[in-house]
Amino acid sequence: MSATAPGMPARPAGGLDAMNRPSGGPGARERPANGPGTREHPSGGPGDRERPAGGRSIDRILAQARARLDRYDPWRAAAARDGGALLVDIRPATQRNASGVIPGALVIERNVLEWRFDPASDARLPVADRYDLRVIVYCQEGYTSSLAAAALQDLGLFLATDLDGGIVAWQRAGLPVVAGPG
């Protein structure tokens, strides 16, 4: 039996495939080959292991997002913040508590970012009232923030970008960080 995350059911010996095979015991029933509870590849192919047509790897998605961004190094991000750009921390509370936050940054967790910055959203922040807003998103190391900045550009915030290397690069540059809340 392999270890599982707390609160998750243990996987049977034999891995995921064993979960889909009938046990043969009392009450066991065969699943239909192509019905509820089954997953079939869109092309009728071998299933979960082959990427569907049009699917992209996360490495490709990240590279395409970054190709659209004018990413900022820590010193350029600090100067832009001092010039009025919004520095936005999208990390979860556990990372902010562990690593601190950049002074003056807005904390907007990733799961609500687009709603808070879309000028057309009823859930937007008061500051997000125009599409030419200079937003510099950051995360821990600069991966999630690239995807988030590209999503903001998709909303029309054409000046959105991210901090290359995240707060880790900021700290390595010797720039100030304050204790995270909590």
Buried (B, 14 or more C-beta within 10 A) or exposed (E): EEEEEEEEEEBBEEEEEEEEEEEEEEEEEEEEEEEEEEEEBEEEEEEEEEEEEEEEEEEEBBEEBBEBBEBBEBEBBBEBBEEEBBBBBBBEEEBBBEBBBBEEBBEBEBEEBBBBBBBEEEEBBEEBEEBEBBBBBBBBBBBBBBBBBBBBBEBBBEBBBBBBBBBBBBBEEEBEBEEBEE
